[in-house]
Amino acid sequence: MDAADRQERARRVNAAWTAPLVYGAVRGLVRILLWPYFRTRTVGRQHIPADGPVILAPVHRSNLDSLMLSPLMRRRLRALAKESLFKVGPLAWVIASLGAFPVHRETADRESMRIARELLNDGNLLLVFPEGKRHEGQAIGELFDGTAWLAAKTQSRVVPVGIAGTGEAMPTGARLPRPTRVRIVIGPPIGPPEPKGARSALRTWTEGLTGALQAAQDEAVVRARA
């Protein structure tokens, strides 16, 4: 094992030891600072299963989205994060402590998908943005079959989440968030596709997720404007 491998192993061990403390601290800060700042209101938190493998599938409009979702449940939320965030030492440590792991956006990242499957097979709650990247506006972007594939392989329930306000609070390029009202709507969980279903079945299931996600987003927008 060379020096780089030893350093990486040490970082992972330290993150594993400190992860619950860091995650609890960050979730608490979001709850007492960010939620009041954005006058956050939530609907449907009871729809998030208390145990078992679950994919939390929100819309993606801002870098705030992941943080704003962390206080929704007591369960620790694991997440996929873009690889570039892990290239800065201190930031990499914080992100790893928060339960995230790197994903290559532009390529088929088999290692990330393998880790995601392991996390779900171990009964974790995993955050996955079905749209893949941030979008503007309230219409749901095209969903690829990655969420359907993960749900099918791990037999995980999928919970659609609409988020209104974060895109206006911190749009692309903004350095500081604006005090915009945020509303989060959690829809009922969706059962997974058949584990050995055809690709066409995954596409049909994904179309159903698109509809559920759009419904949750539409409700969030209405509540934000009320």
MIGUVO-714540 format. One record per atom (N, C-alpha, C): residue number from 1; atom name; x negated, y, z negated. Coordinates in pm, whole numbers, plus 32768, in hexadecimal, padded with zeros to 4 digits. Layout:
# residues N
     k    a      x      y      z
   NUM   CA      X      Y      Z
...
This chain:
# residues 226
     k    a      x      y      z
     1    N   7FAB   7F88   8000
     1   CA   8000   8000   8000
     1    C   7FA7   807D   8000
     2    N   7FB8   80D5   8065
     2   CA   7F64   814C   806C
     2    C   7F9C   81BB   8013
     3    N   7F54   822F   8012
     3   CA   7F7A   829C   7FB9
     3    C   8006   82D2   7FD9
     4    N   8025   82DC   805A
     4   CA   80A8   830F   8081
     4    C   8119   82B4   8052
     5    N   8102   8230   805E
     5   CA   8167   81D0   8030
     5    C   8179   81D8   7F99
     6    N   8109   81E5   7F50
     6   CA   8113   81EF   7EBF
     6    C   815D   826D   7E95
     7    N   8144   82DC   7EDD
     7   CA   8188   8359   7EBE
     7    C   821E   834E   7ED8
     8    N   8241   8310   7F48
     8   CA   82CE   82FE   7F69
     8    C   8313   82A3   7F04
     9    N   82CD   8239   7EDB
     9   CA   8308   81DE   7E79
     9    C   831D   8226   7DF3
    10    N   82BD   8277   7DCB
    10   CA   82C9   82C2   7D4E
    10    C   833F   8323   7D54
    11    N   8350   8364   7DCA
    11   CA   83BF   83C1   7DD8
    11    C   8445   837A   7DCA
    12    N   844F   8304   7E06
    12   CA   84CC   82B9   7DFE
    12    C   84E8   828A   7D6F
    13    N   8481   825F   7D28
    13   CA   8493   8232   7C9E
    13    C   84BF   82A6   7C46
    14    N   847B   8318   7C55
    14   CA   84A0   838C   7C05
    14    C   852F   83B8   7C22
    15    N   8554   83B6   7CA2
    15   CA   85DC   83DD   7CC7
    15    C   8642   837E   7C8A
    16    N   8623   82FC   7C89
    16   CA   867F   829A   7C50
    16    C   8696   82B2   7BBB
    17    N   862B   82D5   7B72
    17   CA   8636   82EE   7AE3
    17    C   8685   836E   7AC5
    18    N   866D   83D6   7B13
    18   CA   86A9   8458   7AF6
    18    C   872D   846F   7B3E
    19    N   8750   8419   7B9D
    19   CA   87C5   8430   7BF0
    19    C   8845   844C   7BA1
    20    N   886B   83FB   7B3E
    20   CA   88E8   8416   7AF7
    20    C   88E9   849F   7AB2
    21    N   8878   84C7   7A79
    21   CA   8871   8548   7A35
    21    C   887D   85BB   7A99
    22    N   8831   85B2   7B08
    22   CA   8836   861C   7B6D
    22    C   88C0   8624   7BAC
    23    N   88F9   85B2   7BCE
    23   CA   897C   85B2   7C0D
    23    C   89E5   85ED   7BB0
    24    N   89E3   85C5   7B31
    24   CA   8A42   85FB   7AD1
    24    C   8A33   8692   7ABF
    25    N   89B6   86C0   7ABC
    25   CA   899E   8750   7AAB
    25    C   89D1   879F   7B22
    26    N   89B3   876F   7B9B
    26   CA   89DF   87B6   7C14
    26    C   8A77   87B5   7C1D
    27    N   8AB4   8744   7C05
    27   CA   8B47   873C   7C0A
    27    C   8B86   879B   7BA6
    28    N   8B4B   87A3   7B2E
    28   CA   8B7E   87FE   7AC9
    28    C   8B71   8890   7AF2
    29    N   8B00   88B3   7B2F
    29   CA   8AEC   893D   7B5C
    29    C   8B4E   8962   7BCA
    30    N   8B64   8905   7C26
    30   CA   8BC5   891F   7C91
    30    C   8C50   8936   7C55
    31    N   8C71   88E6   7BF2
    31   CA   8CF7   88EF   7BB5
    31    C   8D0C   8972   7B6A
    32    N   8CA7   89A2   7B23
    32   CA   8CBA   8A1A   7AD0
    32    C   8C90   8A9B   7B16
    33    N   8C45   8A90   7B85
    33   CA   8C17   8B08   7BCB
    33    C   8C57   8B17   7C56
    34    N   8C41   8AB4   7CAD
    34   CA   8C71   8AC2   7D37
    34    C   8D09   8AB6   7D43
    35    N   8D46   8A58   7CFC
    35   CA   8DD6   8A4A   7D09
    35    C   8E1F   8AC9   7CDE
    36    N   8DFF   8B05   7C6C
    36   CA   8E42   8B84   7C4A
    36    C   8E20   8BF5   7CAC
    37    N   8DA4   8BFA   7CDB
    37   CA   8D7A   8C63   7D38
    37    C   8DCF   8C61   7DB6
    38    N   8DF0   8BEA   7DE6
    38   CA   8E40   8BDB   7E5F
    38    C   8ED5   8BC6   7E40
    39    N   8EFB   8BD3   7DC1
    39   CA   8F87   8BBF   7D98
    39    C   8FBD   8B3B   7DD0
    40    N   8F6D   8AD4   7DBE
    40   CA   8F88   8A51   7DFA
    40    C   9002   8A0E   7DBD
    41    N   9054   89D5   7E12
    41   CA   90C5   8983   7DE8
    41    C   90C0   8900   7E37
    42    N   90E7   8894   7DF6
    42   CA   90E4   8811   7E38
    42    C   916D   87CF   7E32
    43    N   9186   877B   7E95
    43   CA   9203   872E   7E9C
    43    C   91E0   869E   7EC0
    44    N   9218   863E   7E76
    44   CA   9209   85B1   7E9A
    44    C   9190   856A   7E61
    45    N   9157   859D   7DF4
    45   CA   90E0   855C   7DBC
    45    C   90FD   84CC   7D91
    46    N   917D   84AF   7D74
    46   CA   91A2   8428   7D4B
    46    C   9194   83C3   7DBC
    47    N   9182   83F3   7E36
    47   CA   9174   8398   7EA8
    47    C   90E8   835B   7EB2
    48    N   9088   838E   7E67
    48   CA   9000   8356   7E6C
    48    C   8FFB   82DC   7E10
    49    N   8FE5   8264   7E46
    49   CA   8FE1   81EC   7DF3
    49    C   8F77   81F5   7D86
    50    N   8F99   81C0   7D11
    50   CA   8F3F   81C9   7C9E
    50    C   8ECD   8164   7CA6
    51    N   8EDA   80FF   7CFA
    51   CA   8E70   809B   7D05
    51    C   8E72   805D   7D90
    52    N   8E0F   8009   7DA9
    52   CA   8E05   7FC5   7E29
    52    C   8DC4   801D   7E94
    53    N   8DA0   7FE1   7F04
    53   CA   8D5F   802E   7F70
    53    C   8DBF   8090   7FB1
    54    N   8D97   810D   7FB6
    54   CA   8DED   8177   7FED
    54    C   8D98   81D5   8041
    55    N   8DCB   81FB   80B6
    55   CA   8D8C   8262   8109
    55    C   8DE0   82E1   80FD
    56    N   8DA4   834A   80C7
    56   CA   8DE5   83CC   80C2
    56    C   8DC5   8413   8145
    57    N   8E2E   8432   8193
    57   CA   8E1B   8461   821C
    57    C   8E56   84ED   822D
    58    N   8E0A   8556   820D
    58   CA   8E3D   85DF   821A
    58    C   8E1D   861E   82A1
    59    N   8E62   868D   82BC
    59   CA   8E3A   86E2   832D
    59    C   8DB5   8723   8306
    60    N   8D72   875D   8369
    60   CA   8CF0   879B   834E
    60    C   8CEC   8826   838F
    61    N   8CF5   888D   833A
    61   CA   8CF6   8916   836A
    61    C   8C87   896C   832F
    62    N   8C40   893A   82C9
    62   CA   8BDB   898C   8286
    62    C   8B7C   8933   8237
    63    N   8B05   8968   821B
    63   CA   8AA7   8922   81C3
    63    C   8ADB   8919   8134
    64    N   8B43   8963   8115
    64   CA   8B80   895E   808F
    64    C   8BD3   88E0   807A
    65    N   8BFD   889F   80E6
    65   CA   8C60   8834   80DB
    65    C   8C39   87C6   8079
    66    N   8BBF   8792   8084
    66   CA   8B95   8724   802C
    66    C   8B99   874E   7F9A
    67    N   8B65   87C5   7F7B
    67   CA   8B64   87F5   7EF2
    67    C   8BF1   8806   7EBC
    68    N   8C48   883F   7F0B
    68   CA   8CCF   885C   7EDC
    68    C   8D1F   87DD   7EC0
    69    N   8CF8   876D   7EFB
    69   CA   8D41   86F0   7EE6
    69    C   8D13   86A4   7E6A
    70    N   8C9D   86C2   7E38
    70   CA   8C63   8671   7DCB
    70    C   8CB7   866E   7D4B
    71    N   8CFE   86D9   7D23
    71   CA   8D4D   86CF   7CA7
    71    C   8DD4   868B   7CB6
    72    N   8DF6   865B   7D2D
    72   CA   8E7B   8622   7D42
    72    C   8E92   85A4   7CF0
    73    N   8E29   8559   7CD1
    73   CA   8E3A   84D9   7C8C
    73    C   8DC5   84C3   7C2E
    74    N   8DD8   8467   7BD1
    74   CA   8D6D   8444   7B73
    74    C   8D05   83EB   7BB4
    75    N   8D2C   83A2   7C1A
    75   CA   8CCF   8349   7C5E
    75    C   8C60   839A   7C9F
    76    N   8BE8   8363   7CA0
    76   CA   8B79   83A4   7CE4
    76    C   8B8B   8399   7D7A
    77    N   8B7C   8407   7DBF
    77   CA   8B8F   840C   7E4F
    77    C   8B09   83FE   7E95
    78    N   8AFA   8395   7EE4
    78   CA   8A82   8383   7F36
    78    C   8A9A   83C3   7FBF
    79    N   8A2F   83E5   8006
    79   CA   8A42   842F   8083
    79    C   89D2   8416   80E7
    80    N   89F2   842D   8166
    80   CA   8990   8432   81D1
    80    C   8964   84C3   81E0
    81    N   88E4   84DC   81F1
    81   CA   88B1   8564   8203
    81    C   884D   8566   8275
    82    N   8847   85D6   82BE
    82   CA   87ED   85DD   8330
    82    C   875C   85D1   8303
    83    N   870D   858E   8353
    83   CA   8684   856A   832F
    83    C   862D   85E2   830D
    84    N   8644   8654   834F
    84   CA   85EE   86C9   833A
    84    C   85F1   86FB   82AB
    85    N   865E   86E0   8262
    85   CA   8667   870E   81D8
    85    C   8607   86C3   817C
    86    N   85D4   8651   81A9
    86   CA   857C   8601   8155
    86    C   84E8   861F   816F
    87    N   84CB   8683   81BF
    87   CA   8441   86A3   81DF
    87    C   8403   8708   8181
    88    N   8454   8742   8126
    88   CA   8422   87A1   80C3
    88    C   8423   875B   803B
    89    N   83AD   874D   7FFE
    89   CA   839E   86FD   7F84
    89    C   8407   8712   7F19
    90    N   8412   878B   7EDD
    90   CA   8474   87A0   7E72
    90    C   8503   878A   7E9F
    91    N   8524   87BA   7F19
    91   CA   85AB   87A7   7F4D
    91    C   85C8   8714   7F63
    92    N   8567   86C9   7F94
    92   CA   8579   863A   7FA9
    92    C   8598   85F4   7F26
    93    N   8553   861E   7EBA
    93   CA   856B   85E1   7E37
    93    C   85F8   85FB   7E07
    94    N   8627   8678   7E16
    94   CA   86AE   869C   7DEA
    94    C   8717   8650   7E3B
    95    N   8704   864D   7EBF
    95   CA   8765   860A   7F15
    95    C   876C   8575   7EF6
    96    N   86F7   8536   7EE3
    96   CA   86F5   84A8   7EC0
    96    C   8739   8490   7E3A
    97    N   8724   84EB   7DDA
    97   CA   8763   84DD   7D57
    97    C   87FB   84EA   7D60
    98    N   882A   8535   7DC3
    98   CA   88B9   8545   7DD7
    98    C   88F7   84D0   7E23
    99    N   88A5   846E   7E44
    99   CA   88DB   83F5   7E82
    99    C   88DE   83F5   7F18
   100    N   8899   8455   7F58
   100   CA   8899   845A   7FEA
   100    C   8826   840A   8024
   101    N   8833   83E3   80A2
   101   CA   87C5   83A3   80E8
   101    C   87C4   83D5   8177
   102    N   874F   83D6   81B8
   102   CA   8740   8419   823A
   102    C   8780   83CD   82AD
   103    N   87AF   841B   830E
   103   CA   87E7   83E1   8388
   103    C   87B3   8432   83FF
   104    N   8790   83EB   846B
   104   CA   8763   842C   84E6
   104    C   87DE   844B   853A
   105    N   87FA   84CA   854F
   105   CA   8875   84F1   8594
   105    C   8876   84CB   8628
   106    N   8805   84D6   866A
   106   CA   8803   84CA   86FC
   106    C   87E9   843C   872D
   107    N   87D2   83DF   86D2
   107   CA   87B6   8356   86FD
   107    C   880D   82F4   86AF
   108    N   8814   827A   86E0
   108   CA   885C   8210   8698
   108    C   8802   81E3   8626
   109    N   881D   8213   85AE
   109   CA   87C6   81FA   853D
   109    C   87F2   817A   84F3
   110    N   87BB   810A   851A
   110   CA   87E5   808A   84E0
   110    C   87C4   8082   844C
   111    N   8753   80BE   8423
   111   CA   872D   80B7   8396
   111    C   8792   8100   833F
   112    N   87BF   8175   8369
   112   CA   8822   81C0   831B
   112    C   88A6   8173   8314
   113    N   88CE   8137   8383
   113   CA   8949   80EA   8383
   113    C   893C   806F   8329
   114    N   88C6   8036   8327
   114   CA   88B0   7FC2   82CF
   114    C   88BE   7FEC   823C
   115    N   8883   805E   8219
   115   CA   888D   808E   818F
   115    C   891D   80B1   816D
   116    N   8964   80EE   81CC
   116   CA   89F0   8110   81B4
   116    C   8A42   8092   819A
   117    N   8A28   8029   81E7
   117   CA   8A6F   7FAB   81D1
   117    C   8A4F   7F71   8148
   118    N   89D1   7F77   811F
   118   CA   89AB   7F44   809D
   118    C   89F1   7F90   802C
   119    N   89F5   8014   8038
   119   CA   8A38   8065   7FD2
   119    C   8ACB   8041   7FC8
   120    N   8B0D   8031   8039
   120   CA   8B9B   800F   8036
   120    C   8BB1   7F7F   8006
   121    N   8B5A   7F25   802F
   121   CA   8B67   7E9A   8001
   121    C   8B53   7E8E   7F6A
   122    N   8B0A   7EF2   7F30
   122   CA   8AF7   7EF5   7E9F
   122    C   8B69   7F3E   7E58
   123    N   8BCE   7F67   7EA4
   123   CA   8C44   7FA5   7E67
   123    C   8C3A   803A   7E50
   124    N   8BE2   807F   7E9A
   124   CA   8BD0   810F   7E87
   124    C   8C36   8161   7ED4
   125    N   8C3A   81E2   7EB0
   125   CA   8C89   8246   7EF6
   125    C   8C2A   8293   7F50
   126    N   8C3E   828B   7FD4
   126   CA   8BE0   82C4   8034
   126    C   8C22   8335   8082
   127    N   8BDE   83A8   8087
   127   CA   8C0D   8419   80D5
   127    C   8BDB   840D   8165
   128    N   8C38   8410   81C4
   128   CA   8C15   840A   8252
   128    C   8C69   8474   829A
   129    N   8C28   84CD   82E4
   129   CA   8C71   852E   8335
   129    C   8C91   84ED   83BC
   130    N   8D10   84C8   83D4
   130   CA   8D30   8480   8450
   130    C   8D15   84D1   84CF
   131    N   8D18   8558   84C3
   131   CA   8CFD   85AB   8539
   131    C   8C68   85AE   855B
   132    N   8C14   857E   84FF
   132   CA   8B85   8575   8519
   132    C   8B37   85F2   84FB
   133    N   8B6A   8665   8524
   133   CA   8B27   86E4   850B
   133    C   8B90   874F   84F2
   134    N   8B62   87C5   84CC
   134   CA   8BBF   8831   84AF
   134    C   8C09   8860   852C
   135    N   8C88   8880   8518
   135   CA   8CDA   88B8   8583
   135    C   8D1B   8938   8551
   136    N   8D40   898F   85AE
   136   CA   8D8A   8A07   858C
   136    C   8E1D   89F3   85B1
   137    N   8E74   8A3E   856C
   137   CA   8F03   8A33   8587
   137    C   8F43   89C4   8537
   138    N   8FC6   89B7   8547
   138   CA   9011   8957   84F6
   138    C   9030   88D4   853E
   139    N   9018   88CF   85C2
   139   CA   902F   8852   860C
   139    C   8FBF   87EF   85EE
   140    N   8FE3   8773   85D7
   140   CA   8F82   870A   85BA
   140    C   8F32   86EA   8638
   141    N   8EAD   86E8   862B
   141   CA   8E58   86C6   869C
   141    C   8E63   8632   86BE
   142    N   8E2A   860C   872E
   142   CA   8E2E   8580   8758
   142    C   8DE8   8528   86F0
   143    N   8E2C   84BE   86C7
   143   CA   8DF2   8461   8667
   143    C   8DB6   83EA   86B3
   144    N   8D3D   83C7   868E
   144   CA   8D00   834F   86C6
   144    C   8D28   82D6   8670
   145    N   8D03   8260   869B
   145   CA   8D31   81E7   8658
   145    C   8CDA   81BE   85E1
   146    N   8C78   8211   85BA
   146   CA   8C20   81EB   854D
   146    C   8C68   81D4   84CA
   147    N   8CC8   822B   84A8
   147   CA   8D15   821A   842D
   147    C   8D67   819B   8432
   148    N   8DA6   8182   84A4
   148   CA   8DF6   8108   84B4
   148    C   8D9E   808D   84A7
   149    N   8D27   8091   84E3
   149   CA   8CCC   801F   84DD
   149    C   8CA1   8003   844D
   150    N   8C7C   806C   8404
   150   CA   8C54   805A   8378
   150    C   8CC7   8023   8324
   151    N   8D3E   805A   8339
   151   CA   8DB2   802D   82EC
   151    C   8DD1   7F9B   830A
   152    N   8DC6   7F74   8389
   152   CA   8DE3   7EEB   83B0
   152    C   8D7D   7E8A   8375
   153    N   8CFD   7EAC   8380
   153   CA   8C93   7E52   8352
   153    C   8C94   7E41   82BA
   154    N   8CBE   7EA8   8271
   154   CA   8CB9   7EA3   81DD
   154    C   8D43   7E98   819F
   155    N   8DAC   7E99   81F6
   155   CA   8E38   7E96   81C7
   155    C   8E51   7F04   815E
   156    N   8E26   7F7B   8181
   156   CA   8E36   7FF0   812A
   156    C   8EB3   803F   8151
   157    N   8EF8   8072   80EC
   157   CA   8F64   80D0   8107
   157    C   8F28   8158   812B
   158    N   8F6F   81A2   817E
   158   CA   8F3F   8223   81AE
   158    C   8FA3   828F   8184
   159    N   8F70   82F7   8144
   159   CA   8FC5   8363   810F
   159    C   8FAC   83E3   815F
   160    N   9010   8411   81AE
   160   CA   8FFF   848D   81FB
   160    C   900B   8507   81A1
   161    N   8FB8   856C   81BA
   161   CA   8FB8   85E5   8167
   161    C   8FB5   8661   81C0
   162    N   9018   86B8   81AE
   162   CA   9018   8739   81F1
   162    C   8FDE   87A4   8196
   163    N   8F8F   87FD   81CE
   163   CA   8F50   8869   8180
   163    C   8F64   88EB   81CB
   164    N   8FAA   894B   818F
   164   CA   8FBE   89CD   81CD
   164    C   8F75   8A37   817A
   165    N   8F2D   8A90   81BF
   165   CA   8EEE   8B00   817C
   165    C   8E57   8AFC   8177
   166    N   8E1A   8A85   817A
   166   CA   8D88   8A7F   816E
   166    C   8D44   8AB7   81EB
   167    N   8D84   8AA5   8260
   167   CA   8D4A   8ADB   82DA
   167    C   8D43   8B72   82D8
   168    N   8DA9   8BB2   829E
   168   CA   8DA9   8C43   8290
   168    C   8D4F   8C70   821E
   169    N   8D46   8C1F   81B6
   169   CA   8CF4   8C43   8142
   169    C   8C5F   8C41   8162
   170    N   8C35   8BDF   81B1
   170   CA   8BA7   8BD5   81D3
   170    C   8B99   8B9C   8260
   171    N   8BAE   8BEF   82C6
   171   CA   8BA1   8BC1   8350
   171    C   8B10   8BA6   8375
   172    N   8AFC   8B6D   83E8
   172   CA   8A75   8B50   8418
   172    C   8A20   8BD0   841B
   173    N   89A9   8BC9   83DF
   173   CA   894F   8C3B   83DC
   173    C   895B   8C92   8361
   174    N   89C6   8C82   8313
   174   CA   89D7   8CD3   829A
   174    C   8976   8CA6   822D
   175    N   8942   8D06   81E2
   175   CA   88E5   8CE4   8176
   175    C   892C   8CDA   80EF
   176    N   8994   8D28   80DD
   176   CA   89DD   8D29   805F
   176    C   8A71   8D15   807B
   177    N   8AB7   8CCE   8024
   177   CA   8B46   8CB6   8038
   177    C   8B9B   8D30   8017
   178    N   8C0A   8D3E   805F
   178   CA   8C6A   8DA9   8047
   178    C   8CDA   8D74   7FEE
   179    N   8D18   8DC8   7F9C
   179   CA   8D82   8D99   7F41
   179    C   8E07   8D81   7F88
   180    N   8E0B   8D1A   7FDA
   180   CA   8E83   8CF7   8027
   180    C   8ECE   8C85   7FE0
   181    N   8F51   8C89   7FE6
   181   CA   8FA1   8C22   7FA5
   181    C   8F90   8B9B   7FEB
   182    N   8F7A   8B31   7F9D
   182   CA   8F65   8AAB   7FD4
   182    C   8FD4   8A4D   7FA4
   183    N   9007   89FF   8000
   183   CA   906B   899A   7FE0
   183    C   903C   8913   8015
   184    N   904A   88AC   7FC2
   184   CA   9020   8823   7FE5
   184    C   9099   87C8   7FDB
   185    N   90B8   8782   8046
   185   CA   912A   8726   8048
   185    C   90F8   8699   8065
   186    N   9112   863D   8008
   186   CA   90E8   85B2   8016
   186    C   9160   855E   8041
   187    N   9155   851E   80B3
   187   CA   91C2   84CB   80E4
   187    C   91BD   843E   80AB
   188    N   9228   83F1   80BD
   188   CA   922B   8366   808E
   188    C   91BE   8313   80D1
   189    N   9187   82B0   808A
   189   CA   911F   825C   80C5
   189    C   9153   8208   8139
   190    N   90FE   81F2   819A
   190   CA   911E   81A2   820F
   190    C   90D6   811D   8206
   191    N   911E   80B1   821A
   191   CA   90E1   802D   8215
   191    C   907D   801B   8286
   192    N   9019   7FC3   8275
   192   CA   8FB1   7FB2   82DC
   192    C   8FE2   7F62   8353
   193    N   8F9D   7F6F   83C5
   193   CA   8FBC   7F1A   8439
   193    C   8F96   7E88   841B
   194    N   8FC4   7E2E   8470
   194   CA   8F9D   7DA2   8462
   194    C   8F05   7D96   8472
   195    N   8EC4   7D43   841F
   195   CA   8E31   7D3C   8423
   195    C   8DF8   7D0D   84A7
   196    N   8E43   7CC1   84F4
   196   CA   8E12   7C8F   8575
   196    C   8E6C   7CBB   85E7
   197    N   8EA7   7D32   85D7
   197   CA   8F01   7D65   863E
   197    C   8EB6   7D92   86BA
   198    N   8EFD   7D9B   8729
   198   CA   8EC2   7DC9   87A6
   198    C   8EA3   7E5E   87A0
   199    N   8E4F   7E8B   87FA
   199   CA   8E2B   7F19   87FF
   199    C   8EA7   7F6F   8815
   200    N   8F04   7F3D   8862
   200   CA   8F80   7F87   887A
   200    C   8FCE   7F9B   87F8
   201    N   8FC7   7F37   87A0
   201   CA   900B   7F42   871F
   201    C   8FCA   7FAE   86C8
   202    N   8F45   7FB7   86CE
   202   CA   8EFF   8021   8685
   202    C   8F27   80AA   86B9
   203    N   8F35   80B6   873C
   203   CA   8F5D   8135   8777
   203    C   8FEB   815C   874C
   204    N   9045   80F9   874A
   204   CA   90CE   8114   871E
   204    C   90D0   813F   868C
   205    N   9080   80FB   863A
   205   CA   9079   811F   85AB
   205    C   9040   81AC   859C
   206    N   8FDC   81CE   85EC
   206   CA   8FA0   8253   85E6
   206    C   9005   82BF   860C
   207    N   905A   82A1   866C
   207   CA   90C3   8300   8691
   207    C   9123   8317   861C
   208    N   913D   82AD   85CF
   208   CA   918F   82BD   8558
   208    C   914D   8314   84EF
   209    N   90C9   8301   84DE
   209   CA   907F   8355   847F
   209    C   9080   83E6   84AD
   210    N   9074   83FD   852F
   210   CA   9078   8485   8564
   210    C   90FB   84C9   853F
   211    N   916B   8482   8550
   211   CA   91ED   84B9   852D
   211    C   91FA   84D7   8499
   212    N   91CA   847C   8445
   212   CA   91D2   8490   83B4
   212    C   917B   8504   8388
   213    N   9105   8510   83C5
   213   CA   90AA   857C   83A3
   213    C   90E4   8603   83D0
   214    N   9123   8605   8445
   214   CA   9161   8681   8474
   214    C   91D5   86AA   841B
   215    N   9223   8649   83EC
   215   CA   9292   8668   8393
   215    C   9260   86A3   830F
   216    N   91F6   8669   82D8
   216   CA   91BD   869D   825C
   216    C   9185   8729   8270
   217    N   9142   873F   82E2
   217   CA   910A   87C3   82FE
   217    C   9178   882C   8312
   218    N   91E0   8808   835A
   218   CA   924F   8865   8370
   218    C   928D   888F   82EB
   219    N   92A0   8830   8291
   219   CA   92DA   8851   820F
   219    C   927D   88AA   81BE
   220    N   91FA   888E   81C5
   220   CA   919A   88E1   817D
   220    C   919D   8971   81B0
   221    N   91A6   8982   8232
   221   CA   91AB   8A08   826D
   221    C   9229   8A52   8241
   222    N   929A   8A0E   8243
   222   CA   9318   8A4D   8218
   222    C   930E   8A79   8186
   223    N   92D6   8A25   8132
   223   CA   92CB   8A47   80A5
   223    C   9267   8AB9   808E
   224    N   91FE   8ABF   80DF
   224   CA   919D   8B2C   80D1
   224    C   91D9   8BB3   80F7
   225    N   9238   8BB0   8153
   225   CA   9275   8C2D   8183
   225    C   92EE   8C57   8130
   226    N   931F   8BFE   80DC
   226   CA   9399   8C1C   808F
   226    C   937F   8C88   8026
